[in-house]
């Protein structure tokens, strides 16, 4: 992993303390960054700059997929409960 520099709010980075991809939500000058996981964990916790790493494209994709699944509406077709008895007319 490569240590991140020139941090950008909203970008996905790796939290070196957890190893998880997180979104950068705030930069605290001279202290560190706030990194939030897909489910909001870590918000407000300062991570030292030396523990913020660049995420590769697979890690960014994983974060985005987890975030979409976490925030998806139960009304979405992919998240509707399926009753296989009525679906197949058994």
C-alpha positions as YAML, in Angstrom:
chain: A
units: angstrom
residues:
- id: 1
  name: UNK
  ca: [0.00, 0.00, 0.00]
- id: 2
  name: UNK
  ca: [1.14, 3.49, -0.78]
- id: 3
  name: UNK
  ca: [0.72, 6.29, 1.75]
- id: 4
  name: UNK
  ca: [-1.78, 8.86, 0.48]
- id: 5
  name: UNK
  ca: [-0.87, 12.50, -0.06]
- id: 6
  name: UNK
  ca: [-2.90, 15.44, -1.38]
- id: 7
  name: UNK
  ca: [-6.08, 14.03, 0.17]
- id: 8
  name: UNK
  ca: [-9.41, 14.83, -1.46]
- id: 9
  name: UNK
  ca: [-12.69, 14.97, 0.45]
- id: 10
  name: UNK
  ca: [-15.08, 12.31, -0.82]
- id: 11
  name: UNK
  ca: [-12.39, 10.05, -2.25]
- id: 12
  name: UNK
  ca: [-11.99, 6.44, -1.12]
- id: 13
  name: UNK
  ca: [-8.84, 5.57, 0.82]
- id: 14
  name: UNK
  ca: [-7.68, 2.66, 2.96]
- id: 15
  name: UNK
  ca: [-7.72, 3.12, 6.72]
- id: 16
  name: UNK
  ca: [-4.38, 1.64, 7.74]
- id: 17
  name: UNK
  ca: [-5.69, 0.96, 11.25]
- id: 18
  name: UNK
  ca: [-8.47, -1.36, 10.00]
- id: 19
  name: UNK
  ca: [-7.39, -2.23, 6.47]
- id: 20
  name: UNK
  ca: [-10.86, -1.30, 5.19]
- id: 21
  name: UNK
  ca: [-11.74, 1.06, 2.35]
- id: 22
  name: UNK
  ca: [-13.31, 4.27, 3.66]
- id: 23
  name: UNK
  ca: [-14.52, 7.62, 2.34]
- id: 24
  name: UNK
  ca: [-12.63, 10.73, 3.43]
- id: 25
  name: UNK
  ca: [-15.14, 13.06, 5.09]
- id: 26
  name: UNK
  ca: [-12.93, 15.62, 6.84]
- id: 27
  name: UNK
  ca: [-9.32, 16.73, 7.16]
- id: 28
  name: UNK
  ca: [-8.17, 17.93, 10.56]
- id: 29
  name: UNK
  ca: [-5.10, 20.13, 9.93]
- id: 30
  name: UNK
  ca: [-1.90, 18.87, 11.56]
- id: 31
  name: UNK
  ca: [-3.75, 15.89, 13.09]
- id: 32
  name: UNK
  ca: [-5.26, 13.53, 10.55]
- id: 33
  name: UNK
  ca: [-8.37, 12.62, 8.63]
- id: 34
  name: UNK
  ca: [-11.88, 11.36, 9.31]
- id: 35
  name: UNK
  ca: [-12.49, 8.18, 7.36]
- id: 36
  name: UNK
  ca: [-15.99, 6.74, 7.25]
- id: 37
  name: UNK
  ca: [-16.78, 3.14, 6.28]
- id: 38
  name: UNK
  ca: [-19.72, 2.30, 3.99]
- id: 39
  name: UNK
  ca: [-22.04, 1.98, 7.01]
- id: 40
  name: UNK
  ca: [-20.93, 5.22, 8.71]
- id: 41
  name: UNK
  ca: [-18.57, 3.67, 11.24]
- id: 42
  name: UNK
  ca: [-15.51, 5.73, 12.04]
- id: 43
  name: UNK
  ca: [-17.16, 9.10, 11.44]
- id: 44
  name: UNK
  ca: [-15.54, 11.64, 13.74]
- id: 45
  name: UNK
  ca: [-12.57, 9.43, 14.62]
- id: 46
  name: UNK
  ca: [-9.29, 11.02, 13.61]
- id: 47
  name: UNK
  ca: [-6.91, 8.72, 11.74]
- id: 48
  name: UNK
  ca: [-3.31, 9.95, 11.59]
- id: 49
  name: UNK
  ca: [-2.15, 10.94, 8.11]
- id: 50
  name: UNK
  ca: [0.50, 8.20, 8.10]
- id: 51
  name: UNK
  ca: [-2.31, 5.62, 8.38]
- id: 52
  name: UNK
  ca: [-4.18, 6.81, 5.26]
- id: 53
  name: UNK
  ca: [-3.34, 4.85, 2.10]
- id: 54
  name: UNK
  ca: [-4.46, 4.95, -1.51]
- id: 55
  name: UNK
  ca: [-7.16, 2.44, -2.42]
- id: 56
  name: UNK
  ca: [-6.82, 0.51, -5.66]
- id: 57
  name: UNK
  ca: [-9.72, 0.22, -8.10]
- id: 58
  name: UNK
  ca: [-10.90, -3.13, -6.64]
- id: 59
  name: UNK
  ca: [-11.03, -1.67, -3.13]
- id: 60
  name: UNK
  ca: [-12.98, 1.36, -4.38]
- id: 61
  name: UNK
  ca: [-15.42, -0.95, -6.19]
- id: 62
  name: UNK
  ca: [-15.84, -3.05, -3.02]
- id: 63
  name: UNK
  ca: [-16.63, 0.08, -1.00]
- id: 64
  name: UNK
  ca: [-19.18, 1.29, -3.56]
- id: 65
  name: UNK
  ca: [-20.89, -2.11, -3.74]
- id: 66
  name: UNK
  ca: [-21.07, -2.36, 0.05]
- id: 67
  name: UNK
  ca: [-22.43, 1.19, 0.27]
- id: 68
  name: UNK
  ca: [-25.11, 0.54, -2.38]
- id: 69
  name: UNK
  ca: [-26.21, -2.66, -0.65]
- id: 70
  name: UNK
  ca: [-26.25, -0.96, 2.76]
- id: 71
  name: UNK
  ca: [-28.31, 2.01, 1.57]
- id: 72
  name: UNK
  ca: [-30.58, 0.14, -0.87]
- id: 73
  name: UNK
  ca: [-34.31, 0.47, -0.46]
- id: 74
  name: UNK
  ca: [-36.26, -2.63, 0.48]
- id: 75
  name: UNK
  ca: [-38.58, -1.64, -2.38]
- id: 76
  name: UNK
  ca: [-35.81, -2.28, -4.89]
- id: 77
  name: UNK
  ca: [-36.44, -5.47, -6.92]
- id: 78
  name: UNK
  ca: [-33.08, -6.95, -5.95]
- id: 79
  name: UNK
  ca: [-33.99, -6.73, -2.27]
- id: 80
  name: UNK
  ca: [-37.58, -7.97, -2.28]
- id: 81
  name: UNK
  ca: [-38.24, -11.15, -0.34]
- id: 82
  name: UNK
  ca: [-39.11, -13.97, -2.71]
- id: 83
  name: UNK
  ca: [-41.84, -16.48, -1.99]
- id: 84
  name: UNK
  ca: [-40.75, -19.39, -4.15]
- id: 85
  name: UNK
  ca: [-44.04, -21.25, -3.60]
- id: 86
  name: UNK
  ca: [-46.07, -18.56, -5.33]
- id: 87
  name: UNK
  ca: [-43.35, -17.67, -7.80]
- id: 88
  name: UNK
  ca: [-43.30, -21.15, -9.28]
- id: 89
  name: UNK
  ca: [-47.01, -21.88, -8.68]
- id: 90
  name: UNK
  ca: [-46.19, -24.92, -6.58]
...
